[in-house]
Amino acid sequence: MRYDDLIKEEARAFFLQGLGYKTIAKKLREQHQNTLSHTTISRWSSKEDWKKLLDKQRKAIRSETNRNATHSNIK
């Protein structure tokens, strides 16, 4: 079955929030009444390199946290 891009975007957003493939699949099955499996989400993640996006996001958050901590120490 082919899923539309909206469902893929929702899956990616959940992944970037830290949810696992099985949890994401369950949420999307409940929301959209489909048969989406965690292995499909895993394939999407691998194909589109979601882990790289997650790493970039985490790095940006660490950088911002460090910048805020440094700014607080200066005050």
N, C-alpha and C positions, 0 to 999 in steps of 0.2 A: 504494500500500500504506500502511496505517496502522500506525505503530509505537507500542508502548506507552510509557507515561510513564517507566518505568524506563530505557529506552534514551535517551529525551530527557534525563533527568537525568544519565545517564552522559556523554552528549555535552556537556552544559553544564559538567559538572565538568572534562572534558578541556579544553574551551575556556578555562575559568578558570585552568587550569594553563599556558595559553599555547600549546596545540597548534592547528595549522591545521585547516581543514575537511577536507582530503583525508586527513590523518593520522588524524583522529578517525573518519572514515568507514571507513578501512581497519581500525583497531583494533576498531570495533564489528562490522564484517563478520566479522572473524576470531573474535571472542568469541561472537557470536550466530548465525553462519551465515545471515546475511540479505543483502539486496541494497541496503543503504542507500548512497545516493550523497552526495557532498560538497555537492551543490546542495540537497538536502533539509536538511542540517545548516545550511547558509547561510540557508535560509528560516526555520528555527526560530530561529536567532540574530537575524535581523532582526525577526521577529514578536514575540519576547520581549525584545528589546533587551539581548542578552547583553553587548554592548560597554559599555553603561552600567554593568552589574554589574562588569565587569572594571575599568573606570575607578574605581568606588567601592572595589573591593578594593585596587587599586594605591595609591589615595589613603590608605586606612587603613594600609597597610603603610608608606608613606612617613612618615606621621604617627607611627606607633609607632617607626620607626627614628630619626626626629628626636628623639622624646621620650627614647629610650634613649641616644642620643648626648649629649643635654643632661645627662641624669642621670649619665652617665659622666664628663663634664667637671666636674661639681660635686664629685664625690668627690675 
